Amino acid sequence: MLKPILLVEDNPHDLELTLIALEKSQLANEVIIARDGAEALDYLMCRGAHAARQVGNPTVVLLDLKLPKIDGLEVLKEIRSTPALKSTPVVMLTSSKEEQDLLRSYELGVNAYVVKPVDFKEFVRAIADLGIFWAVLNEPPPGSYRYVKPH
């Protein structure tokens, strides 16, 4: 069973471009969309609107840095401090080239930090490469996704 990709993005334009890029990479993984940090944490923690979702962590979290409600760094901090989530791969996907954002992300345990390219073709290529790496090539931690048979 393929694990989903969690895409956390509040900008409608970047969200659409990322979905197009993932589609072009022909990944079969479902893409779960969260539009703010609170929704992302609800999904990851199986609470709120996501309380009944299938148990298991996504293959990768593509996380924007600047988010409403709870920013990307806080989401990352929460992921890394939660035992059931701390080995989940997180890629910061952001427009920020600021050194402090980069340093803070790595201090908090991000797996990769990718600055969104401005050029459409470069953006599509970058997202497709990310998707293929994390969904196909990367070997996830054991037990990172458990299929629960419906009753």
N, C-alpha and C positions, 0 to 999 in steps of 0.2 A: 504494500500500500504506500503510495507516494505521500510524503509529508507536505503540508502547505507552506507557502512563503507568506510571512506576515509583512505587509508593506504599510509603514506608518508615515503618512504624508498628508499635510493639510492644504497644500497648494494644488488647486484643481488642474492647472496646466501641467505641473510636474507629475502629478498623479496619472494623468492621461498619457503623457510621454513614457512614463515608466511601464505602464500596462502595455502600451504598443510595443515597446522594446522587449518585454518579457514574452509577449505573444510571438514576435519575430524570431525569438530564439527557440521556439517550438517546444518549450517545456510543458509537460503534462501536469505539473504541479498546480493545484488550486492556489489562487492568490487571495489572501484575506486582507481586506483594507480597513485600516483604522485611521481616522482623520484627526486624532489628537492623542496626547500621551495617556490620558485617562482611559480612553477606549482601548488602547494597546494593552495597558496593564489589566483591564477587565478581561480581554481575550486571553492573555497569557495566564492569568490566575483563575480562569474559568468562573468568573463571577458576573453579576449584573446581567446584561443582555446575552452574555456568552456562558452563563452557568450550565446550560444543557449541551454545550458543544462536546464533540468527541475529545476524549482526554489524550494529551500528547503535545509535545512542543513542536513548533514549526522547524523546518529544515534550516531556515535563516530568518532573521528579522532585519529588514531594510528600514533603517530608522533615520528620519529627518532630525536635525538638531533643533531647529526653531519650530516649536509646536505650541498650539494653544493648550490651556489647562495645566498640563505637566510637560515640561520641555524634554528633549531627547536625552540630555545628560541625566536627568532625574529618573527617566524610564530605564536607562542603562544601569544606573546605580541600583535600582530596585531589582532588575533582572539578576545582576551579579550577587545580590545579597539574599536571594531566594534559592535555597538548596535545589529545588526541583527544576529551576530555570538556569542556574549559573553556568552550565556548560553549553547553553544554546548559543549558536553563532549569531553575533550582532555586527552588522555593517552600518556604520554611520554614512548616510548618503545625504550630502548637504551642499549648500552653496558657499558655506563659510570656509575661507582660506586662512582664518585667523589662527595664529599659532597657539593661543590660549585654549581655543576650542579643540584643536588637534591634541595638545598635551593632556588636557582634562579627559578627553575621550579615552586615550590610551591608559591614563592613570586608573580609570574606572573599569578597564578590561575589555574595550572594544576589540573585535577581531580584525577589523579593517576600517579605514577612513577614506572615503571616496568623495572628491569634490565633483559636483555635477558639471559636466562640460556644457558650455553655452551652445556649441554647434550641435544641431539635431542629429546628424549622422554619428558624431562622436558619442553623443549621449546614448543613442540606441546601441551602439557597439559596446559601450561601457556596461550598460545594464544587462545586455545579453551575456557578456562575459561573466558578470557577477552571478547571474542566474544559473548559468551552466556550471560554473565552479561550485557554488554552494549546493545546488540541487542534484548535480550529477557526479562531479568529480570528488568532492569532499566526502570523507567517511565520517558520519555523525557519531557522537558519543553513544555507547551501548544503551539501549533502553530509552532513547530520546523520544521515541514515538511508540505508544502502545495502542494497538487496535482493540477497542472494546466492542464485543459483539452485542448488538441490540437485544434486549430481552423480549 
